[in-house]
Amino acid sequence: MFQFHVAPSGDDSWPGSAGRPFATLDRARAAARETGGDAVVHLRGGVHPLARPFELTEADSGIVFQAYGYGTPEQEEPVISGGRVITGWQERDGVWVAEVGELDTRQLYVDGRRAERAAVPGLPGEARATATGYVTEGESLGWRSPGDVEFVFRGVYPWTEARCGVAAVSRDGDATVITMAQPAFGWAGELYNSTWEGRSSSGPGLPTRIENDAAFLAEPGTFVLDRSRPGRHVLMYLPRSDEHPSRTRVVAPVLERLVSVTGTRDVSFKGLVFAEAGWLRPSAPEGFLHYHGTGYYEGGGVETAVIGEGASVTYPSASVTIPACVTFDAAENVTIESCRFTRLGASGLGVTGGAGLAVRRCAFDTLSGAGIEASGSRATSIEDNRVHHIGLEFSGAPGISVAGTRDCVVAHNEVAHVPHCGIVVGSGQATRILRNLTADTMEVLADGGGVYLSGPQGDSMDNQALVQGNVIKDTRTPYNFGLYTDYGASWVTVEGNVVLRADNTAVLEVGPPLENVVYRGNFWDQDPLGHDNPPSGVTYGGNVTYKDERELNVATAGIQAEAGPRR
């Protein structure tokens, strides 16, 4: 097998040997391609900046990309980065200011830490919604670049968080008129309409948070991007006390996609770090009209779901999904092992179609979107990964999500500190959710769970979903279900799981109703909703409730020891 090397200090005119490595992944790919796929590309430690997304096609089948010294004590840490280091800072009244040309970004990373966009809680004083935006009474808002301001609407529905930009701000006597960007605000009026207990609501309501104006720079460690002068954007950062522009590394993402693998077979990625890519779509006039999970609305009409007597919500007739910064499409027999996905402004890893992809012993953290999403793939294995602190910008994003898959295994993962669901399973066949550990899920939004399933999961016992041996604890927000089979889930067996410290452990009566769902041999600290009178589509038996947590832990010590990543 041919061996090639890439190093940040290399040169593409060199032969790619250990002593004279290439400088870029593109050059290494070209050399490896010439071998017919019989090649290993070793990446030395340090930052490997990408000028454009790194793409692999069928012609690159068989190549292995791995950290130098992979699997040994001398393993190095190569970082594949889509970011730009910000320099040329000037200090003005304690704020670092840099002119960044046409740079557009929603994220900033300071010495590897994610900086928050500067924000205020909501509109001051009296405010009311209008057909085109909002009106507030009293003094001027004092925003310096209104066209860069973004409104966040958390909890329009308990499981949603939308984002819409401001178009303009003007004064009308003693009032301030805020005109919102279109079509986002109009779409929000279409999408968010509900009736509950005789009360109806329409539109997004008042914002719960307002981001990205220099007037909001009050908290150290926050930033603002002023785009009011085309081509002469200004980045502003309020530093922490221990930071100094001469020794602090500040990176803004430039690329939206780091790696794209299409139609490739038998490739491997081992020991690599994927970092510093973004996603600018929510900053456009279309905004981010979130509905559920990583799905959002961009027009096309809505439908109405009746969720009980006198209760209904509207939902998108069709939706699109937050993209991932590393994608695999129609790829087969791919291994992604011991990699880290971090400091990304969208989701981490996205898999569509293909077969035989294995994601194992990877880490996913500091992500704006989801950790792992697989759709339409066969025989996908997601095992022994750690997913935490994701959904930092798009709060509906789950840790791990699979939908439309067949023979997918999600096993021995740890998902912790996520804003909504830990593991989500949409319609599919023969999905197995085995011995995972979820903790501190549902930290921001409501109506979800540590493990959440919806829709048909097969058409018989032979291809049903199996949810077994999972430990689900500390499901945080009110109105949640630790283990949640929802919205017409069918052909599911839920067996031998442990649920504790949730608002509700599970629920058996949902709409549309559950069909061919079996709950047996589970352990929890409170009875599920509907346990005393299970609906006809649910078989409920052999489950044990321990009101004393110590007794529950003793009784389930074996299950708890097996859940989560294997050492």
C-alpha positions as CSV (number, residue, x, y, z in Angstrom):
1,M,0.0,0.0,0.0
2,F,1.3,3.4,-1.0
3,Q,2.0,5.9,1.8
4,F,1.6,9.7,1.4
5,H,2.1,12.5,4.0
6,V,0.6,16.0,4.4
7,A,1.8,18.6,6.7
8,P,1.0,22.3,7.3
9,S,4.7,23.0,6.7
10,G,4.9,20.8,3.5
11,D,5.1,21.7,-0.2
12,D,2.9,20.4,-3.0
13,S,6.0,20.2,-5.2
14,W,7.6,17.6,-2.9
15,P,7.0,13.9,-3.3
16,G,4.7,13.5,-0.3
17,S,7.1,11.4,1.7
18,A,7.5,11.5,5.5
19,G,10.5,13.8,5.2
20,R,9.1,15.9,2.3
21,P,5.3,16.0,2.8
22,F,2.7,17.6,0.6
23,A,1.1,20.8,1.8
24,T,-2.5,20.2,0.9
25,L,-5.1,17.5,1.0
26,D,-5.9,18.2,-2.7
27,R,-2.4,17.2,-3.7
28,A,-2.4,14.1,-1.6
29,R,-5.8,13.1,-3.0
30,A,-4.4,13.4,-6.6
31,A,-1.4,11.3,-5.7
32,A,-3.5,8.6,-4.0
33,R,-5.9,8.5,-6.8
34,E,-3.1,7.6,-9.2
35,T,-2.5,4.4,-7.1
36,G,-6.0,3.2,-7.8
37,G,-7.1,3.6,-4.2
38,D,-4.2,1.5,-2.7
39,A,-3.0,4.4,-0.5
40,V,-2.9,5.8,3.0
41,V,-2.7,9.5,3.5
42,H,-1.1,10.5,6.8
43,L,-1.9,14.0,8.1
44,R,0.6,15.6,10.5
45,G,-0.5,17.5,13.5
46,G,-1.5,21.2,13.2
47,V,-4.1,23.2,11.2
48,H,-4.8,22.2,7.6
49,P,-6.7,25.1,6.2
50,L,-9.1,24.5,3.3
51,A,-9.5,27.1,0.6
52,R,-12.6,25.1,-0.7
53,P,-14.4,22.0,0.4
54,F,-12.4,18.8,0.2
55,E,-14.3,16.5,-2.2
56,L,-14.1,12.8,-2.8
57,T,-15.8,10.9,-5.6
58,E,-15.9,7.3,-6.8
59,A,-12.4,7.8,-8.3
60,D,-11.1,8.1,-4.7
61,S,-12.4,4.7,-3.5
62,G,-10.2,2.7,-1.2
63,I,-8.1,5.6,0.2
64,V,-7.5,5.9,4.0
65,F,-7.0,9.4,5.5
66,Q,-5.6,9.2,9.0
67,A,-3.7,11.1,11.7
68,Y,0.0,10.6,11.6
69,G,0.8,7.8,14.2
70,Y,-2.8,6.8,14.4
71,G,-3.4,4.2,17.1
72,T,0.0,4.7,18.8
73,P,1.1,6.9,21.7
74,E,2.8,9.2,19.1
75,Q,-0.5,10.0,17.4
76,E,-0.7,13.6,16.3
77,E,-3.8,15.9,16.0
78,P,-4.5,17.2,12.5
79,V,-7.3,19.8,12.3
80,I,-9.1,20.2,9.0
81,S,-10.3,23.8,9.2
82,G,-12.6,25.9,7.1
83,G,-11.8,29.0,9.1
84,R,-9.9,32.3,8.8
85,V,-7.7,33.7,11.5
86,I,-8.7,37.3,12.3
87,T,-5.8,39.7,12.6
88,G,-5.4,43.5,12.5
89,W,-7.3,44.2,15.7
90,Q,-7.6,47.7,17.0
91,E,-8.9,48.5,20.5
92,R,-11.7,51.1,20.9
93,D,-13.1,51.7,24.3
94,G,-12.2,48.2,25.4
95,V,-13.6,46.5,22.3
96,W,-11.5,44.8,19.7
97,V,-12.4,46.0,16.2
98,A,-11.2,44.5,12.9
99,E,-12.2,45.3,9.3
100,V,-12.8,42.0,7.6
101,G,-13.8,42.9,4.1
102,E,-16.6,40.7,2.8
103,L,-16.4,38.2,5.5
104,D,-19.8,37.0,6.7
105,T,-20.1,34.8,9.8
106,R,-22.5,33.8,12.5
107,Q,-19.9,32.2,14.7
108,L,-16.5,33.2,16.2
109,Y,-14.0,31.0,18.1
110,V,-11.5,32.5,20.5
111,D,-8.7,30.2,21.5
112,G,-10.9,27.3,20.7
113,R,-13.9,28.6,22.7
114,R,-17.2,29.5,21.0
115,A,-18.0,33.2,21.5
116,E,-21.6,34.1,21.8
117,R,-23.2,36.7,19.6
118,A,-24.0,39.8,21.7
119,A,-27.7,39.9,22.6
120,V,-30.4,41.4,24.8
121,P,-33.4,39.5,26.3
122,G,-36.1,41.1,24.2
123,L,-37.8,44.3,23.1
124,P,-37.8,47.0,25.8
125,G,-41.0,48.5,27.2
126,E,-44.4,48.1,25.6
127,A,-44.2,46.3,22.2
128,R,-46.9,45.0,19.9
129,A,-46.8,43.0,16.7
130,T,-48.0,44.4,13.4
131,A,-48.5,42.8,10.0
132,T,-44.9,43.7,9.0
133,G,-43.1,43.7,12.3
134,Y,-43.4,45.5,15.6
135,V,-44.0,48.9,17.2
136,T,-42.5,49.9,20.5
137,E,-43.3,53.0,22.5
138,G,-40.8,55.4,24.1
139,E,-37.1,56.2,23.5
140,S,-35.3,55.1,20.4
141,L,-33.8,51.6,20.5
142,G,-30.3,52.9,19.8
143,W,-29.3,50.1,17.5
144,R,-26.3,51.0,15.4
145,S,-26.8,48.6,12.5
146,P,-30.5,47.6,12.5
147,G,-30.2,45.6,9.2
148,D,-27.9,43.1,11.0
149,V,-30.1,42.5,14.0
150,E,-31.8,39.1,14.3
151,F,-34.8,38.2,16.4
152,V,-35.0,34.8,18.1
153,F,-38.4,33.3,18.9
154,R,-38.1,30.5,21.4
155,G,-41.1,28.3,22.2
156,V,-43.7,29.5,19.6
157,Y,-44.5,25.9,19.8
158,P,-42.8,24.2,22.8
159,W,-40.5,22.4,20.4
160,T,-39.6,25.3,18.1
161,E,-37.1,28.2,18.0
162,A,-37.3,30.5,15.0
163,R,-34.9,33.3,13.7
164,C,-35.9,36.3,11.6
165,G,-33.9,39.3,10.6
166,V,-34.7,42.9,10.9
167,A,-35.0,44.9,7.6
168,A,-35.3,48.5,9.0
169,V,-36.1,50.6,12.0
170,S,-37.7,54.1,11.9
171,R,-39.3,56.6,14.2
172,D,-43.0,57.5,14.1
173,G,-43.5,60.2,16.7
174,D,-42.9,58.7,20.1
175,A,-42.9,55.1,18.6
176,T,-40.3,53.0,17.0
177,V,-41.4,51.0,14.0
178,I,-39.5,47.7,13.3
179,T,-39.9,46.3,9.8
180,M,-38.9,42.6,9.7
181,A,-37.2,41.0,6.7
182,Q,-39.3,39.2,4.2
183,P,-40.2,36.5,3.3
184,A,-39.2,35.2,6.7
185,F,-41.7,37.2,8.7
186,G,-44.5,36.3,6.4
187,W,-43.6,32.6,6.5
188,A,-43.7,32.8,10.3
189,G,-47.2,34.1,10.1
190,E,-48.2,31.1,7.9
191,L,-46.4,28.5,9.9
192,Y,-47.1,29.3,13.6
193,N,-50.9,29.0,14.2
194,S,-52.3,27.0,17.0
195,T,-55.4,26.4,19.2
196,W,-55.2,25.2,22.7
197,E,-57.9,25.0,25.3
198,G,-60.1,27.4,23.4
199,R,-57.3,30.0,22.8
200,S,-55.8,30.6,19.4
201,S,-52.5,32.2,18.5
202,S,-51.1,33.3,15.2
203,G,-47.5,34.3,14.2
204,P,-44.3,34.1,16.1
205,G,-45.3,36.6,18.9
206,L,-42.7,38.8,20.6
207,P,-39.0,37.9,20.3
208,T,-37.4,36.2,23.3
209,R,-33.9,37.3,22.4
210,I,-32.4,39.9,20.1
211,E,-28.9,39.4,18.7
212,N,-26.0,41.1,16.8
213,D,-25.7,44.8,17.3
214,A,-22.8,46.8,18.7
215,A,-25.2,48.3,21.3
216,F,-25.6,44.8,22.8
217,L,-21.8,44.4,23.6
218,A,-21.9,44.3,27.3
219,E,-20.8,40.7,28.2
220,P,-17.1,39.8,27.9
221,G,-16.6,37.0,25.4
222,T,-19.3,38.2,23.0
223,F,-19.0,39.5,19.4
224,V,-20.9,41.4,16.7
225,L,-20.5,41.5,12.9
226,D,-21.5,44.9,11.3
227,R,-22.3,44.4,7.6
228,S,-23.8,47.9,7.1
229,R,-21.0,48.8,4.6
230,P,-20.9,46.3,1.8
231,G,-17.5,44.8,1.3
232,R,-16.2,46.6,4.5
233,H,-17.7,44.5,7.2
234,V,-16.5,45.2,10.8
235,L,-16.0,42.5,13.4
236,M,-16.3,43.6,17.1
237,Y,-15.3,41.5,20.0
238,L,-15.5,42.3,23.7
239,P,-12.6,40.4,25.2
240,R,-12.3,38.6,28.5
241,S,-9.9,39.9,31.0
242,D,-7.2,37.4,30.2
243,E,-7.2,37.9,26.4
244,H,-4.9,40.0,24.4
245,P,-5.0,40.6,20.6
246,S,-1.3,39.7,20.2
247,R,-1.6,36.2,21.8
248,T,-5.3,35.3,21.4
249,R,-6.2,33.2,18.3
250,V,-9.5,34.3,16.9
251,V,-11.0,32.2,14.0
252,A,-14.2,32.9,12.0
253,P,-15.6,30.1,9.7
254,V,-15.4,30.8,6.0
255,L,-16.5,27.6,4.4
256,E,-19.9,26.1,4.9
257,R,-18.8,22.5,4.0
258,L,-15.5,20.9,4.9
259,V,-15.7,17.5,3.4
260,S,-18.0,16.0,0.8
261,V,-17.9,12.3,-0.1
262,T,-20.1,11.2,-3.0
263,G,-20.4,7.7,-4.4
264,T,-17.2,6.6,-2.9
265,R,-16.5,3.1,-1.6
266,D,-14.1,1.7,1.0
267,V,-12.7,5.0,2.3
268,S,-11.7,5.6,5.9
269,F,-11.1,8.7,8.1
270,K,-9.3,8.1,11.4
271,G,-8.2,10.4,14.1
272,L,-9.0,13.6,12.3
273,V,-10.5,16.8,13.7
274,F,-13.1,18.7,11.5
275,A,-13.5,22.3,12.7
276,E,-14.5,25.8,11.9
277,A,-17.1,25.8,9.2
278,G,-20.4,27.8,9.2
279,W,-23.8,28.1,7.7
280,L,-25.1,31.5,6.6
281,R,-28.6,30.7,5.4
282,P,-30.4,31.9,8.6
283,S,-28.8,35.4,8.0
284,A,-30.6,35.7,4.7
285,P,-34.0,37.4,4.3
286,E,-35.6,33.9,4.4
287,G,-34.4,33.5,8.1
288,F,-34.8,30.2,9.9
289,L,-38.4,29.2,10.4
290,H,-37.8,26.1,12.6
291,Y,-40.4,23.5,13.0
292,H,-39.0,20.3,14.5
293,G,-35.6,18.8,15.0
294,T,-33.3,20.1,12.2
295,G,-36.3,20.7,9.9
296,Y,-37.3,24.3,8.9
297,Y,-39.9,25.9,6.6
298,E,-39.2,27.9,3.5
299,G,-42.7,28.3,2.0
300,G,-44.9,25.9,0.2
301,G,-47.9,25.9,2.4
302,V,-48.9,24.4,5.7
303,E,-51.3,21.7,7.0
304,T,-53.2,21.4,10.3
305,A,-52.7,18.6,12.8
306,V,-55.5,18.0,15.3
307,I,-53.8,16.9,18.6
308,G,-56.8,16.7,20.8
309,E,-60.3,18.0,21.2
310,G,-60.1,21.8,20.6
311,A,-56.3,21.6,20.0
312,S,-54.4,21.9,16.8
313,V,-51.2,23.2,15.2
314,T,-50.1,24.0,11.7
315,Y,-47.0,22.4,10.3
316,P,-45.1,22.5,7.0
317,S,-46.4,20.6,4.0
318,A,-42.7,20.2,3.2
319,S,-39.5,21.1,5.1
320,V,-35.8,21.2,4.5
321,T,-33.0,20.2,6.8
322,I,-30.0,22.0,8.4
323,P,-27.0,20.8,6.4
324,A,-23.9,19.1,7.8
325,C,-20.4,20.4,7.5
326,V,-19.1,16.9,6.6
327,T,-21.3,14.9,4.3
328,F,-21.5,11.4,2.8
329,D,-23.9,10.8,0.0
330,A,-24.4,7.3,-1.6
331,A,-21.1,6.2,-0.2
332,E,-20.5,2.5,0.7
333,N,-18.4,0.7,3.3
334,V,-17.1,3.9,4.9
335,T,-15.4,4.0,8.3
336,I,-15.2,7.2,10.4
337,E,-13.3,6.4,13.5
338,S,-11.9,8.3,16.5
339,C,-12.6,11.7,14.8
340,R,-13.8,14.9,16.4
341,F,-16.4,17.3,14.9
342,T,-16.2,20.6,16.7
343,R,-16.7,24.4,16.3
344,L,-19.1,24.0,13.4
345,G,-22.0,26.4,12.5
346,A,-24.3,23.7,11.2
347,S,-24.6,20.0,12.0
348,G,-21.5,17.8,12.3
349,L,-21.9,14.7,10.2
350,G,-24.6,14.1,7.6
351,V,-25.2,10.7,5.8
352,T,-27.7,10.3,3.0
353,G,-28.2,7.0,1.2
354,G,-25.4,4.5,0.8
355,A,-24.7,1.4,2.8
356,G,-22.3,0.0,5.3
357,L,-21.2,3.2,6.9
358,A,-19.7,3.0,10.4
359,V,-19.2,5.9,12.8
360,R,-17.4,4.8,15.9
361,R,-15.5,6.3,18.8
362,C,-16.0,9.8,17.5
363,A,-16.7,13.0,19.5
364,F,-19.2,15.7,18.5
365,D,-19.2,19.0,20.5
366,T,-19.6,22.7,20.1
367,L,-22.0,22.5,17.2
368,S,-24.7,24.9,16.1
369,G,-26.8,22.0,14.8
370,A,-27.1,18.3,15.3
371,G,-24.3,15.8,16.0
372,I,-25.0,12.9,13.6
373,E,-27.8,12.7,11.0
374,A,-28.4,9.6,8.8
375,S,-31.2,9.5,6.2
376,G,-32.1,6.8,3.8
377,S,-29.0,4.7,4.4
378,R,-28.7,0.9,4.9
379,A,-26.7,-1.0,7.5
380,T,-25.4,2.1,9.1
381,S,-23.6,1.6,12.5
382,I,-23.3,4.5,15.0
383,E,-21.5,3.2,18.0
384,D,-19.4,4.3,21.0
385,N,-19.6,8.0,20.1
386,R,-19.8,10.9,22.6
387,V,-22.1,13.8,21.6
388,H,-22.5,16.8,23.8
389,H,-23.0,20.6,23.8
390,I,-24.6,20.6,20.3
391,G,-27.6,22.6,19.1
392,L,-26.0,25.8,20.4
393,E,-27.6,28.0,17.8
394,F,-30.5,25.8,16.5
395,S,-32.1,24.5,19.7
396,G,-34.3,21.8,18.1
397,A,-31.3,19.9,16.9
398,P,-30.9,16.3,18.3
399,G,-27.7,14.6,19.3
400,I,-28.2,11.7,16.9
401,S,-31.0,11.3,14.3
402,V,-31.8,8.5,11.9
403,A,-34.8,8.5,9.5
404,G,-35.7,6.4,6.5
405,T,-32.9,3.9,7.3
406,R,-32.9,0.2,7.2
407,D,-30.9,-2.1,9.5
408,C,-29.4,0.9,11.3
409,V,-27.8,0.3,14.7
410,V,-27.3,3.1,17.2
411,A,-25.5,1.6,20.2
412,H,-23.3,2.4,23.2
413,N,-23.3,6.2,22.5
414,E,-23.4,8.9,25.2
415,V,-25.5,12.0,24.4
416,A,-25.4,14.7,27.0
417,H,-26.2,18.4,27.4
418,V,-28.3,18.9,24.4
419,P,-31.1,21.4,24.0
420,H,-33.8,19.0,22.8
421,C,-33.9,15.3,22.1
422,G,-30.9,13.0,22.6
423,I,-31.6,10.3,20.0
424,V,-34.3,10.7,17.4
425,V,-35.7,7.9,15.2
426,G,-38.0,8.7,12.3
427,S,-39.8,6.2,10.1
428,G,-37.6,3.3,9.1
429,Q,-37.1,-0.4,9.2
430,A,-35.2,-2.7,11.6
431,T,-33.7,0.1,13.6
432,R,-31.9,-0.9,16.8
433,I,-31.3,1.6,19.6
434,L,-29.2,-0.4,22.1
435,R,-27.5,0.4,25.4
436,N,-27.1,4.2,24.9
437,L,-26.7,6.7,27.7
438,T,-28.5,10.0,27.5
439,A,-28.2,12.6,30.2
440,D,-29.2,16.2,30.5
441,T,-31.3,16.3,27.4
442,M,-34.2,18.7,26.7
443,E,-32.2,21.6,28.3
444,V,-33.9,24.3,26.3
445,L,-37.0,23.3,24.4
446,A,-39.9,21.0,25.5
447,D,-42.0,18.1,24.1
448,G,-39.3,15.6,23.4
449,G,-37.2,13.0,25.2
450,G,-33.9,11.3,25.8
451,V,-34.9,8.8,23.1
452,Y,-37.7,9.8,20.7
453,L,-39.4,7.7,18.0
454,S,-42.2,8.6,15.6
455,G,-43.9,7.1,12.7
456,P,-43.9,3.5,11.4
457,Q,-40.8,1.5,12.3
458,G,-41.5,-1.5,10.1
459,D,-44.5,-3.6,9.1
460,S,-44.0,-6.8,11.2
461,M,-42.1,-8.2,14.1
462,D,-39.4,-9.2,11.7
463,N,-38.4,-5.6,10.8
464,Q,-39.6,-3.7,13.9
465,A,-37.5,-1.2,15.9
466,L,-35.9,-2.4,19.1
467,V,-35.2,0.0,21.9
468,Q,-33.3,-2.0,24.5
469,G,-30.9,-1.5,27.4
470,N,-30.8,2.3,27.2
471,V,-30.3,4.5,30.3
472,I,-32.1,7.8,30.1
473,K,-31.7,10.3,33.0
474,D,-32.1,13.9,33.7
475,T,-34.5,15.0,30.9
476,R,-34.7,18.6,32.0
477,T,-37.4,20.9,30.8
478,P,-41.0,20.5,31.9
479,Y,-43.3,18.7,29.5
480,N,-41.0,15.9,28.3
481,F,-41.0,12.2,28.2
482,G,-37.7,10.4,28.9
483,L,-38.5,7.6,26.5
484,Y,-41.0,8.9,24.0
485,T,-42.9,6.9,21.3
486,D,-44.9,9.5,19.5
487,Y,-47.0,10.4,16.5
488,G,-48.2,7.1,15.1
489,A,-45.1,5.1,16.1
490,S,-45.8,1.4,15.2
491,W,-43.9,-1.9,15.3
492,V,-41.7,-1.0,18.2
493,T,-40.5,-3.1,21.2
494,V,-39.2,-1.0,24.2
495,E,-37.5,-3.4,26.6
496,G,-35.1,-3.4,29.5
497,N,-34.5,0.4,29.6
498,V,-33.9,2.6,32.6
499,V,-35.5,6.0,32.9
500,L,-35.1,8.4,35.9
501,R,-35.4,12.0,36.7
502,A,-37.7,13.0,33.8
503,D,-40.8,15.1,33.9
504,N,-42.6,12.0,32.6
505,T,-40.9,8.6,32.0
506,A,-43.0,7.7,29.0
507,V,-46.5,8.2,27.4
508,L,-48.7,5.5,25.9
509,E,-51.6,7.7,24.6
510,V,-50.6,9.9,21.8
511,G,-52.0,11.1,18.5
512,P,-52.0,9.5,16.0
513,P,-52.2,6.5,18.2
514,L,-49.4,3.9,18.8
515,E,-49.9,0.6,17.0
516,N,-48.1,-2.7,17.7
517,V,-45.9,-1.1,20.4
518,V,-44.6,-3.3,23.3
519,Y,-43.3,-1.9,26.6
520,R,-41.9,-4.7,28.8
521,G,-39.3,-5.2,31.4
522,N,-38.4,-1.5,31.8
523,F,-37.4,0.2,35.0
524,W,-38.4,3.8,36.0
525,D,-38.9,6.1,39.0
526,Q,-42.6,6.9,38.1
527,D,-45.3,5.2,36.1
528,P,-45.7,6.3,32.4
529,L,-48.8,8.3,31.5
530,G,-51.5,5.9,30.5
531,H,-50.0,2.8,32.1
532,D,-53.2,2.0,34.1
533,N,-55.3,1.9,30.9
534,P,-53.0,1.2,27.9
535,P,-54.6,1.9,24.5
536,S,-55.4,-1.0,22.2
537,G,-52.2,-0.6,20.2
538,V,-49.9,-0.9,23.2
539,T,-48.9,-4.0,25.1
540,Y,-47.7,-3.0,28.6
541,G,-46.4,-5.5,31.1
542,G,-43.5,-6.6,33.3
543,N,-42.3,-3.0,33.9
544,V,-41.2,-2.0,37.4
545,T,-41.4,1.3,39.1
546,Y,-39.1,2.2,42.0
547,K,-40.0,5.4,43.9
548,D,-36.7,5.2,45.7
549,E,-33.8,6.1,43.4
550,R,-31.3,4.1,45.4
551,E,-33.4,1.0,45.0
552,L,-33.7,1.7,41.3
553,N,-30.0,2.1,40.9
554,V,-29.3,-1.2,42.7
555,A,-31.9,-3.1,40.7
556,T,-30.5,-1.8,37.4
557,A,-26.8,-1.7,38.1
558,G,-26.1,-4.2,35.4
559,I,-28.0,-2.3,32.7
560,Q,-26.4,1.0,33.7
561,A,-22.9,-0.5,33.6
562,E,-23.5,-1.6,30.0
563,A,-24.9,1.7,28.7
564,G,-22.8,4.3,27.0
565,P,-19.4,4.0,25.2
566,R,-17.3,0.9,25.7
567,R,-13.8,1.6,27.0
